[in-house]
Every structure is written in C-alpha cells, then in structure tokens.
Amino acid sequence: MTGVNLTTWILGPVLGVMTFLFIFRIILTWYPQINLNRLPFNLIAWPTEPFLIPSRKLIQPIGGVDITPILWVGIFSFIREILLGQQGLLTMLYRQ
C-alpha cells in the first residue's frame, strides 16, 4: 500500500464524516433549545466547534442565523473534491 493510497483511505472518510457532522450541525441550529453539552448532541458539537469559533468571529450571523456551518460544509466538500474526486489531485497521483 503506497503513501498516496493510505492517505486516500484515511482522508476520504474523515472529510466525509466532517461534512455530515456539519450538516447535522446545520439541522441543530434550527432547534436552539437543544443543549449541545448532552449526548448525543455533543458528539456533533465537539468536533465541529473548533472550526466554528474562529469563523464566527469573522462572519457575523445574518438576520440572527449562523451561516458558518454552511460555509464549512462547502469548504470540506470542496477539499474532498479537489483531493479525492474523479479528477482530484490524489486520485490522479494514485493512477500513475
């Protein structure tokens, strides 16, 4: 197993899981009464919060709606496509 192949096997699921966690985080913003410090919600909040804290300082809520999780879904999807998509950098490197 080459280094590129190992990286692909690790990076693909990590980026996919983070994308889904941010999608769940978007859904949780619809219910502000939910306590994010209790199970199972803290399993979604804990890995996403380190990304959201600095981005909330840069992007203020628009009309009281926090759009930073939407931004991170786009970022993680973009990174996954650029690296691991059909024409991704790691995909093309692995085929050679």
MISENU-908339 format. One record per residue (C-alpha): residue number from 1; residue in three letters; chain; x, y, z. Coordinates in Angstrom, 3 decimals, padded with zeros to 6 digits. Example, Ala and Ser with C-alpha at 12.3 -4.5 7.8 and 13.67 -1.06 7.14 Angstrom:
<recs>
+-----+------+------+----------+----------+----------+
: pos : code : unit :        x :        y :        z :
+-----+------+------+----------+----------+----------+
:   1 :  ALA :    A :  012.300 : -004.500 :  007.800 :
:   2 :  SER :    A :  013.670 : -001.060 :  007.140 :
+-----+------+------+----------+----------+----------+
</recs>
This chain:
<recs>
+-----+------+------+----------+----------+----------+
: pos : code : unit :        x :        y :        z :
+-----+------+------+----------+----------+----------+
:   1 :  MET :    A :  000.000 :  000.000 :  000.000 :
:   2 :  THR :    A :  001.541 :  003.283 : -001.091 :
:   3 :  GLY :    A :  001.521 :  006.517 :  000.867 :
:   4 :  VAL :    A : -000.951 :  008.128 : -001.519 :
:   5 :  ASN :    A : -003.309 :  005.145 : -001.267 :
:   6 :  LEU :    A : -003.123 :  005.175 :  002.539 :
:   7 :  THR :    A : -003.753 :  008.925 :  002.584 :
:   8 :  THR :    A : -006.777 :  008.450 :  000.336 :
:   9 :  TRP :    A : -008.190 :  005.712 :  002.561 :
:  10 :  ILE :    A : -007.822 :  007.910 :  005.647 :
:  11 :  LEU :    A : -008.626 :  011.339 :  004.226 :
:  12 :  GLY :    A : -011.770 :  010.297 :  002.337 :
:  13 :  PRO :    A : -013.745 :  009.062 :  005.342 :
:  14 :  VAL :    A : -012.508 :  011.890 :  007.579 :
:  15 :  LEU :    A : -013.642 :  014.568 :  005.128 :
:  16 :  GLY :    A : -016.937 :  012.748 :  004.549 :
:  17 :  VAL :    A : -017.677 :  012.424 :  008.264 :
:  18 :  MET :    A : -016.842 :  016.081 :  008.884 :
:  19 :  THR :    A : -019.190 :  017.124 :  006.079 :
:  20 :  PHE :    A : -022.008 :  015.084 :  007.603 :
:  21 :  LEU :    A : -021.285 :  016.458 :  011.085 :
:  22 :  PHE :    A : -021.596 :  019.996 :  009.760 :
:  23 :  ILE :    A : -024.854 :  019.086 :  008.004 :
:  24 :  PHE :    A : -026.174 :  017.742 :  011.319 :
:  25 :  ARG :    A : -024.909 :  020.909 :  012.971 :
:  26 :  ILE :    A : -026.956 :  022.979 :  010.496 :
:  27 :  ILE :    A : -030.047 :  020.962 :  011.465 :
:  28 :  LEU :    A : -029.300 :  021.500 :  015.158 :
:  29 :  THR :    A : -029.272 :  025.275 :  014.638 :
:  30 :  TRP :    A : -032.978 :  025.019 :  013.827 :
:  31 :  TYR :    A : -033.565 :  023.917 :  017.432 :
:  32 :  PRO :    A : -031.847 :  026.470 :  019.697 :
:  33 :  GLN :    A : -033.339 :  024.918 :  022.841 :
:  34 :  ILE :    A : -031.179 :  021.776 :  022.439 :
:  35 :  ASN :    A : -028.335 :  021.515 :  024.926 :
:  36 :  LEU :    A : -025.202 :  020.756 :  022.882 :
:  37 :  ASN :    A : -023.372 :  019.585 :  026.012 :
:  38 :  ARG :    A : -025.511 :  016.437 :  026.365 :
:  39 :  LEU :    A : -025.347 :  013.156 :  024.491 :
:  40 :  PRO :    A : -025.834 :  012.577 :  021.536 :
:  41 :  PHE :    A : -025.620 :  016.238 :  020.546 :
:  42 :  ASN :    A : -022.147 :  016.744 :  021.996 :
:  43 :  LEU :    A : -020.855 :  014.091 :  019.566 :
:  44 :  ILE :    A : -021.806 :  016.517 :  016.796 :
:  45 :  ALA :    A : -020.812 :  019.740 :  018.558 :
:  46 :  TRP :    A : -017.414 :  018.637 :  019.879 :
:  47 :  PRO :    A : -015.625 :  018.028 :  016.532 :
:  48 :  THR :    A : -017.272 :  020.968 :  014.738 :
:  49 :  GLU :    A : -016.895 :  023.703 :  017.347 :
:  50 :  PRO :    A : -013.116 :  024.275 :  016.816 :
:  51 :  PHE :    A : -013.901 :  025.213 :  013.205 :
:  52 :  LEU :    A : -016.946 :  027.331 :  014.027 :
:  53 :  ILE :    A : -015.482 :  029.505 :  016.808 :
:  54 :  PRO :    A : -012.913 :  031.361 :  014.656 :
:  55 :  SER :    A : -015.234 :  031.591 :  011.656 :
:  56 :  ARG :    A : -017.988 :  033.137 :  013.828 :
:  57 :  LYS :    A : -015.557 :  035.926 :  014.715 :
:  58 :  LEU :    A : -015.096 :  036.682 :  011.011 :
:  59 :  ILE :    A : -018.671 :  036.157 :  009.794 :
:  60 :  GLN :    A : -021.437 :  037.589 :  011.920 :
:  61 :  PRO :    A : -024.914 :  035.998 :  011.911 :
:  62 :  ILE :    A : -027.099 :  037.246 :  009.087 :
:  63 :  GLY :    A : -030.561 :  038.091 :  010.357 :
:  64 :  GLY :    A : -029.828 :  036.123 :  013.520 :
:  65 :  VAL :    A : -028.897 :  032.999 :  011.533 :
:  66 :  ASP :    A : -025.448 :  031.484 :  011.946 :
:  67 :  ILE :    A : -024.266 :  030.613 :  008.428 :
:  68 :  THR :    A : -020.801 :  029.373 :  009.378 :
:  69 :  PRO :    A : -021.760 :  025.652 :  009.362 :
:  70 :  ILE :    A : -022.965 :  026.102 :  005.783 :
:  71 :  LEU :    A : -019.624 :  027.666 :  004.910 :
:  72 :  TRP :    A : -017.750 :  024.693 :  006.395 :
:  73 :  VAL :    A : -019.881 :  022.155 :  004.506 :
:  74 :  GLY :    A : -018.817 :  023.919 :  001.344 :
:  75 :  ILE :    A : -015.156 :  024.029 :  002.371 :
:  76 :  PHE :    A : -014.962 :  020.346 :  003.309 :
:  77 :  SER :    A : -016.871 :  019.302 :  000.178 :
:  78 :  PHE :    A : -014.540 :  021.403 : -001.960 :
:  79 :  ILE :    A : -011.406 :  019.948 : -000.332 :
:  80 :  ARG :    A : -012.721 :  016.429 : -000.758 :
:  81 :  GLU :    A : -013.494 :  017.016 : -004.426 :
:  82 :  ILE :    A : -010.150 :  018.706 : -005.155 :
:  83 :  LEU :    A : -008.134 :  015.933 : -003.478 :
:  84 :  LEU :    A : -010.231 :  012.799 : -003.914 :
:  85 :  GLY :    A : -012.736 :  013.481 : -006.680 :
:  86 :  GLN :    A : -012.672 :  011.827 : -010.088 :
:  87 :  GLN :    A : -010.122 :  014.374 : -011.305 :
:  88 :  GLY :    A : -008.695 :  015.047 : -007.822 :
:  89 :  LEU :    A : -005.030 :  015.564 : -007.138 :
:  90 :  LEU :    A : -004.551 :  012.437 : -005.044 :
:  91 :  THR :    A : -006.699 :  010.377 : -007.387 :
:  92 :  MET :    A : -004.593 :  011.365 : -010.374 :
:  93 :  LEU :    A : -001.379 :  010.766 : -008.415 :
:  94 :  TYR :    A : -002.562 :  007.292 : -007.408 :
:  95 :  ARG :    A : -003.389 :  006.318 : -011.012 :
:  96 :  GLN :    A :  000.149 :  006.982 : -012.220 :
+-----+------+------+----------+----------+----------+
</recs>
